[in-house]
Structures are given as C-alpha cells and as structure tokens.
C-alpha cells in the first residue's frame, strides 16, 4: 500500500517534486518551498491527509560532522576528534534549513513526511495554517527555535522562550551557554538580564579504558 502511494505521488506531483524517497516503510516527499501550499492542499483534499501531526525545523549547517566522536585514548587519558567536516552537500547551494511536515491519513491509515529546504540567509516559507489550523503552534515553535519565518501566520510569536530572548537556541551556531543570563534582583524586585558570566568550554566525553581486572589470567 505504501509503495502504491509513492507511485501515485510521483505521478500526481511530477511537475513539482524534487524527490520521493521510500525507506523503512515511510515516504518522504521533497518539494520546493514555493509549492508548499498547493501541494499541501492537494495532499489534504485528493489524498486524504486530513491531519497534521507535526511541523519541525532542521539546521543542516554541521550535518554529518561530530566533534564528540571519540578516538583511542591518548597519554592524557582522553582524545577527541578535531577534524572539521565543514558544510556538507546539505548546506551547499545556499540551503541550510529545512521544514519537515508529518501528515496522517486516518481514512487510509497512511503516514507521509514532506520536507522543504530553505535558503540559509532568508529561511521563509508560506504558513500552512490555512490548510491545517493545527500548524499554528508548530510554526511558532519552529520560528522560536530556528528563526524560520512563516509568511501568512497570524500570530508568529515566540512560544517556548520568553519575549526578550536573544537568538534561536536550536541553531547549530547558538552558544551552549547562551547570550545572556537572568537572575532575580532583590533591590529592583524583578528579574534582570545580564551578560553571561561563565566561560564557554567543551566537556570531554568519557573514554573506556582497558581494565586488567577483567582479563583472563589463567
């Protein structure tokens, strides 16, 4: 049934889709950002995907690279990978962000993932609240955490961080210690924001060493 859906999607959206992946019994439909409203309306009306389960953002700026990949232990007792993978294919040609939509068709008992790549400098895409009203808070979350703008959203405000928050914490270039810290000032009798007072540092992961106690000495 899933493979039959893949064939139908490829035929129906042949003029706009960039790719249609099938893996692990799931379909991922890749489309350009300027087609999101048209495609979503047809997925709802023609394919029965009446329910939007989730909308989330993705930052691919460091995709595939891991500074925490542990190598063999050094004389100091630990070692970390220091080679930088850099911007991979996912972030080339000006693309850095993506918006992912998870859809459910109750009547057909089918799930579908729609993925849209966005420009690195101006991550803007049309809001799908006119198609699924439940996208309202999901889009606000993606805006809050990734800085992705949803054109046509009626109330695009932060939803998880406070209104004076600086930056977007799920972006890969956001500092782990944040940009400001907050505390309660007993003299002013209110919460105040101040520059971060702790030093930025990277913790070293634990390395498992060989232990002679567990060797067979017979």
N, C-alpha and C positions, 0 to 999 in steps of 0.2 A: 504493500500500500504506500509506503514512504517513497519507494523508488518510482512508483507511478506518479506521485505528486511532484517529484523532481522533474520528470519529463513534461508534465503539464505546465509547470512554472517556466521551464526553459522555452517552451513553445509560446506561451501567452506573453511573456515579457522579453521575448527575443530581441527587441529593439532597444531595450534599456539596460538589461542586466549586464554586469561586468563578469560575474562568475556565479556558479551554483554548485556548492560543494556538498558532498554526501560522505559522512564519516560517523561511525558509532551510532548508526540508526538515526542520525539527525541531519537536517538540511540547513545550510547557511546560504542565504541569498545576498549577494553583494550587488549594490546598486549605487549610482551616482547620487550626490546629495540633492541635486535639483529635481530628482524624480520621486522623492520620498513621499510626498502627499498623494500623488497619482497612484503609486504602487500600493501604498497602504490602504487607500480607499478600495482598490480592486481586490486586495487580499481579504478585506473585510466582506465586501459585497459579493464577489464572484467565487471566492474560495472558502468562505465561512469562518475566517479567523476573527471572531467577534470579540475575543478577549485579549487585552494586552497585559501580559504577566509582569513585564519589567522593561525599563529603559535604563541603560547604564553607559557611562563613558569609559574610554580606554586611552591611555597615553603610551604610545609605542616608542618614545624617544630613546629608551635604553633596552628595548626588547631584544632578548637573546644574550644579553651580557649580564654577568653576575660577579660582583666584587666579593661575594661571600663563598665562592666555590673554593673549597679547601684543598690544598695540595698536601704533600707529605710534610711531616713536622720537621722544622729546622733545628739548629743547635739551640735556639732560644726557646724551643718548645712549641712553636706555632708558626704557621705560614698562611698567607692569604694570596689569592690570585690578584695580580696587579695589572695584567694586560687589559686594556680597554677595547671592547669590541666596537664601540662607536655607533653611529647611526646606521642601522641595517636597512635592508630593502623596504621595510615597512614605513620608514620615515623619509625615504628619498622622494624626489619629485614634489617636494613641498607638503607632503602629507605627514602628519604627526598624530592627530587624534582620530578617534572613531566613535560612533554612536551605535550601540547594539540594541535591537528590539527583539524581545522574546514574545512570540504570539502563540495562542492556543485556540484551536477549533474544537469546541465541545461537541458539536454535532457530528464531526468526522473523527474525533479522538486523535487529532494530529497536532504536532508542535512544529514551529518554524522559527528560525533565527534570521533576522535581517540586519546586515551590517553595512554601515555607510562610513567611508573615510572622509576626513575633513582637513581643510587647509591648516597648516601649522600656525600661520600668523593671524588668520581670521577664522576660527572654528565656529561657523554659523550654519544653522540648518533650520528649516521650517518646523514649527511645532506641529505635533500630530494630535493635539488636544481636540481639534475639530473632528478627528476620526475616532479616537478613543479618549473620552474625557478623563479616564483614569491616568493618563500620561502626565497630568498636571504636576503632581508632587515628584514623580520620577524625573521630569525635566528640570525641576528646581534643584533636585539633588545633584544632577549632572552639571548644572551651572555652578552650584556652590563648590563642588569638589574638584571639578576640572576646568571651569571657566568656559564651558561650551554654551554658546548663545542660541536660544530657540526663538526664531523670528515668529511673531504672532502669538506668543504666550501672553496671556492677560495679566499675569502677576509673577514675573520672573524675579523672585527674591531669594536670598539665602534661606535655607531650611534646616541645616544642621549646625552650622557655625553661627555666631552672633552677627548682627548687622554691621559692626565695626571691624570685623575680621579682615586681615590683610592677606591677599593671595588665595590660592586654591590648593588645599592640602593634599590632594591625590595626584597632583602633577609631579613628575619624576624630579623636577628641579626645585621642588619645595623643600626647604631645610627641615631636617628632622626635629630640630629644636624650636622651629617656628620663627616668626619675625618679631613677636612681642610676647611679653608675659604679663599676667594680671595678678593683682593681689588686692585685698581689702585694706583701705587706708582709714585707720581709726580717727584721724584728725579731720579728714574730709568727709568721713562717714559714707563712703561709696567705693565702688570698685574702680581702680585706676589701671591704666595700661602703661607699661614701661619697656624700654629696650631689654632684650634677652641678656641676662647676667651670667649664664653658664657658657662654657666653651664648647664649641662644636667638636665632637670626637666620634670616632668609629670604634665600636666594640669589636673585639677579636673573638671569633667563634671558637668553641672548644674543639680540641683535636684529641682523638682517642689514640693513646699510645699502647704499644705492646706491653703486656704485664707478664713477667716471668712466673708469677704465682700460678698462672693458669696453663703453663706449658707442661706437657707430659715429660717428666724427668726420668722415667724408667728406662 
